[in-house]
Amino acid sequence: MQMLNILNKEIDLNKSAVLDDQLTLEEHFDRKWSIQSGEWRVEGGWLTGKKQTGSGLLLSRDDYPGDIMIECEARTVLPSTHDIDFMWNATWDTEKEGRTAYIVGIQGWMEGKAGFEKLPDYRLVATTPLFNFQPGHLYHVMVGSIQGHCFLFLDGKLIIEMTDPNPIDSQQHAKIGLEVYGSHVQIRNLKVRQIAWLPRQMSYTPEF
């Protein structure tokens, strides 16, 4: 049994059903994704995105409501060194050209940080500069949220988590997305999972 531990919760990966594993197949690209900006394509099993400056955004056509996790392998394409970004619990407002979503940035914020932002107002942000990111390295990414409790695992290690006291309505806002920001990235084996989890009992063992 593979368990992912976050604060007061344990995620059972074996019971977290795969909702979609067709997102990085070339024959399904046009049906699965909507390009908002940037250059995106699937070739040789890799979903590639790039934009030299600013944001390049790819949004799912399908909805994935509830507590979900995005799982994949991802890397920057050298000489690109930053910004592998994912979003979930998302919708796109065509009139305002903006979005509601949780976003995770890996090697972002112009200072090499990993962390989360909540859109549309960007008032809830949590970041850390402590992750030792390696450009070009292929990372196993697991990212998502449980009722607003956001988490990021890279290569099986919990990097950062954040709890939102006013969670996004994951039934109303249910798309996922990928983003580059002045970067060039490749992603493969992308899956969307419905998170199965249990409360986790935590306590200290007396030390003296």
Disulfide bonds with the S-S distance in Angstrom:
none
